[in-house]
Amino acid sequence: MDFDKAKEAVNITENILASCIDKIRKFRTEKDVYSFLKNEVRKNKCKFSFIPIVASGKNGYEMHHRPTNDNLVDGFLVLDFGVRYKDFCTDLTRTIYLGNPNQEEVYFYNLVLLAQKESFKQVIPGIKGFELDGIARSILGNYRKSFIHSLGHGVGYRIHQKPWISPFKKNAVRKNDIITLEPGLYFKNKFGIRIEDMVIARKRPVYLTKINRNLVIK
């Protein structure tokens, strides 16, 4: 794995996403956000590694929601975004909040964040996909049924590749594998929350993506 190339790609991704979040109140619709991301990717001479997810309010329940002309509404806004730079792919998700979250919403966000933090500690060579996935689900406790996808996947020269971090996969994570950790909670007709980072598997795991993970309120 070319880690210098990976770091360059991540740096571009994080700069674009940070700029998008900073300007988020200037956008009216999900497609406005998408257009901004698209223009910034072109400026950086990259391509999308996948079609970005921009999901406002109840649209956040849809894991693979495509940007629409729906207005951005107060509540959670899921931004799942990545670039392809020199053939290397990135994958990063942040969920921010527009308006003033209530106590329950803050609780759910921090629960997802805790699930990621605890699983991150165990991204060490030799751990199996289902074991990592299980750590996140155990943290979510009674809400684990609202986590409706796998914890993550390998990422590199393809946006989805081995190892698979899933409750059904026994593949082991190898030293220096780059994987995503993307726990989430999804409540129909309400909202979705997902926090996704790219992590390097080592004896002491390393976050490759480092943009702020705490709840951003705009």
VMD Tcl script that draws the C-alpha trace (Angstrom):
set ca {
  {0.00 0.00 0.00}
  {1.29 3.45 -0.94}
  {0.57 5.33 2.28}
  {1.89 8.63 0.91}
  {-0.70 8.46 -1.86}
  {-3.36 7.48 0.66}
  {-2.53 10.45 2.88}
  {-2.67 12.83 -0.09}
  {-6.08 11.49 -1.08}
  {-7.36 11.75 2.49}
  {-6.05 15.30 2.82}
  {-8.00 16.37 -0.28}
  {-11.13 14.60 0.95}
  {-11.00 16.16 4.39}
  {-10.32 19.66 3.09}
  {-13.30 19.50 0.75}
  {-15.64 18.06 3.38}
  {-14.51 20.57 6.02}
  {-15.14 23.42 3.59}
  {-18.57 22.01 2.77}
  {-19.52 21.78 6.45}
  {-18.25 25.29 7.07}
  {-20.48 26.63 4.26}
  {-23.45 24.36 4.89}
  {-25.89 27.15 5.78}
  {-25.31 28.70 2.34}
  {-26.89 25.69 0.61}
  {-30.64 25.28 0.16}
  {-31.04 21.70 -1.08}
  {-29.25 18.37 -1.00}
  {-28.34 18.86 -4.65}
  {-26.76 22.22 -3.82}
  {-24.41 20.40 -1.46}
  {-23.72 17.76 -4.10}
  {-22.89 20.43 -6.68}
  {-20.42 22.05 -4.31}
  {-18.68 18.72 -3.69}
  {-18.57 18.00 -7.42}
  {-17.00 21.36 -8.25}
  {-14.40 21.03 -5.50}
  {-13.45 17.54 -6.66}
  {-12.90 18.86 -10.19}
  {-10.77 21.72 -8.87}
  {-8.55 19.18 -7.16}
  {-8.26 17.11 -10.36}
  {-9.95 14.12 -8.77}
  {-13.07 12.07 -9.34}
  {-15.72 10.85 -6.95}
  {-14.92 7.38 -5.63}
  {-18.72 6.88 -5.43}
  {-21.82 9.07 -5.74}
  {-21.89 11.14 -2.53}
  {-24.70 10.70 -0.06}
  {-26.30 13.94 1.10}
  {-29.25 12.99 3.29}
  {-31.18 15.59 5.28}
  {-33.63 14.78 8.06}
  {-35.72 11.66 7.44}
  {-33.78 10.96 4.23}
  {-30.91 9.90 6.49}
  {-32.75 6.63 7.10}
  {-31.84 5.58 3.55}
  {-28.32 4.12 3.62}
  {-27.64 4.92 -0.03}
  {-29.76 8.03 -0.44}
  {-28.94 10.03 -3.57}
  {-29.06 13.84 -3.38}
  {-32.45 15.31 -4.31}
  {-34.00 18.74 -4.61}
  {-35.34 18.33 -1.08}
  {-34.55 21.33 1.11}
  {-32.08 20.95 3.92}
  {-34.11 20.82 7.12}
  {-33.23 21.25 10.75}
  {-31.98 17.98 12.14}
  {-29.26 15.50 11.27}
  {-27.54 15.77 7.88}
  {-25.50 12.78 6.67}
  {-22.56 13.56 4.36}
  {-20.88 10.45 2.94}
  {-18.15 11.40 0.49}
  {-14.92 10.21 -1.08}
  {-12.51 10.88 -3.93}
  {-10.39 8.85 -6.29}
  {-6.91 10.39 -6.41}
  {-4.07 8.72 -8.35}
  {-6.17 5.53 -8.35}
  {-6.58 5.55 -4.56}
  {-10.10 5.75 -3.10}
  {-11.28 7.43 0.07}
  {-14.50 7.00 2.04}
  {-15.53 9.36 4.84}
  {-18.83 10.16 6.54}
  {-19.78 12.89 8.94}
  {-23.24 13.55 10.35}
  {-23.80 17.13 11.45}
  {-26.82 18.83 13.00}
  {-28.68 21.83 11.63}
  {-30.47 23.72 14.40}
  {-30.62 22.72 18.06}
  {-30.50 19.00 18.89}
  {-32.47 17.68 21.82}
  {-31.01 15.51 24.57}
  {-32.08 12.25 22.92}
  {-30.51 13.19 19.58}
  {-27.21 14.06 21.26}
  {-27.36 10.74 23.11}
  {-27.80 8.74 19.91}
  {-24.97 10.59 18.19}
  {-22.58 9.97 21.06}
  {-23.62 6.32 21.20}
  {-22.62 5.87 17.54}
  {-19.36 7.68 18.22}
  {-18.63 5.42 21.19}
  {-19.30 2.33 19.05}
  {-16.68 3.54 16.60}
  {-14.13 4.45 19.26}
  {-14.40 1.07 20.95}
  {-14.14 -0.91 17.72}
  {-11.19 1.26 16.63}
  {-9.15 0.08 19.62}
  {-9.31 -3.48 18.29}
  {-8.30 -2.86 14.66}
  {-5.20 -5.00 15.14}
  {-3.72 -7.61 12.81}
  {-5.44 -10.96 13.15}
  {-8.85 -9.81 14.35}
  {-11.69 -11.19 12.27}
  {-14.36 -9.14 10.53}
  {-17.24 -10.49 12.59}
  {-15.36 -9.81 15.82}
  {-14.89 -6.13 15.00}
  {-18.50 -5.80 13.86}
  {-19.66 -7.43 17.07}
  {-17.82 -4.89 19.23}
  {-19.75 -2.01 17.68}
  {-23.08 -3.82 18.01}
  {-22.43 -4.63 21.65}
  {-21.94 -0.91 22.39}
  {-25.22 -0.05 20.63}
  {-26.98 -2.46 22.99}
  {-30.76 -2.28 22.73}
  {-30.46 -0.17 19.57}
  {-28.32 -2.67 17.66}
  {-31.29 -3.60 15.45}
  {-31.26 -0.02 14.17}
  {-27.72 -0.57 12.87}
  {-28.79 -1.99 9.51}
  {-25.51 -2.52 7.66}
  {-22.03 -3.89 8.28}
  {-19.41 -2.04 10.29}
  {-17.03 -1.56 7.38}
  {-14.85 -2.82 4.57}
  {-11.39 -2.58 3.12}
  {-10.65 0.45 0.97}
  {-7.74 1.32 -1.29}
  {-7.49 0.90 -5.03}
  {-11.15 -0.06 -4.91}
  {-13.84 1.61 -2.84}
  {-14.96 -1.77 -1.46}
  {-12.46 -4.60 -1.08}
  {-11.28 -7.19 1.44}
  {-11.31 -7.46 4.39}
  {-15.05 -7.31 4.98}
  {-16.02 -6.10 8.46}
  {-19.34 -7.87 8.73}
  {-21.16 -10.14 11.19}
  {-20.97 -12.89 8.56}
  {-17.27 -12.67 7.63}
  {-14.43 -14.60 9.25}
  {-11.70 -12.99 7.13}
  {-8.87 -11.66 9.27}
  {-7.57 -8.11 9.15}
  {-3.90 -8.00 8.14}
  {-1.17 -5.59 9.21}
  {-1.42 -2.28 7.29}
  {-4.86 -3.04 5.86}
  {-6.90 0.13 5.49}
  {-10.49 -0.40 6.54}
  {-13.51 1.76 7.21}
  {-15.37 1.83 10.50}
  {-18.87 3.18 9.94}
  {-21.32 2.40 12.73}
  {-24.73 3.98 12.41}
  {-28.27 4.18 13.72}
  {-31.32 4.59 11.48}
  {-34.86 5.42 12.53}
  {-37.53 5.39 9.83}
  {-39.30 8.70 9.18}
  {-36.97 10.34 11.70}
  {-33.24 10.42 10.92}
  {-30.03 8.54 10.36}
  {-26.60 8.91 11.96}
  {-23.36 7.49 10.57}
  {-19.75 8.24 11.48}
  {-17.19 6.75 9.12}
  {-13.42 6.85 9.21}
  {-10.55 5.10 7.47}
  {-8.26 3.21 9.83}
  {-4.90 1.45 9.42}
  {-4.65 -1.94 11.14}
  {-1.58 -2.09 13.34}
  {-0.60 -3.18 16.83}
  {-1.57 0.36 17.73}
  {-4.32 1.25 15.23}
  {-4.08 4.57 13.38}
  {-6.86 6.86 12.19}
  {-6.06 7.81 8.59}
  {-8.98 10.27 8.53}
  {-8.86 12.79 11.36}
  {-11.48 15.47 10.71}
  {-13.51 16.30 13.85}
  {-15.74 13.41 14.97}
  {-17.65 15.25 17.68}
  {-21.14 16.49 16.86}
  {-20.96 19.67 14.79}
  {-23.99 21.94 15.23}
  {-24.74 24.57 12.60}
}
mol new
graphics top color blue
foreach p $ca { graphics top sphere $p radius 0.5 }
foreach p [lrange $ca 0 end-1] q [lrange $ca 1 end] { graphics top cylinder $p $q radius 0.2 }
display resetview
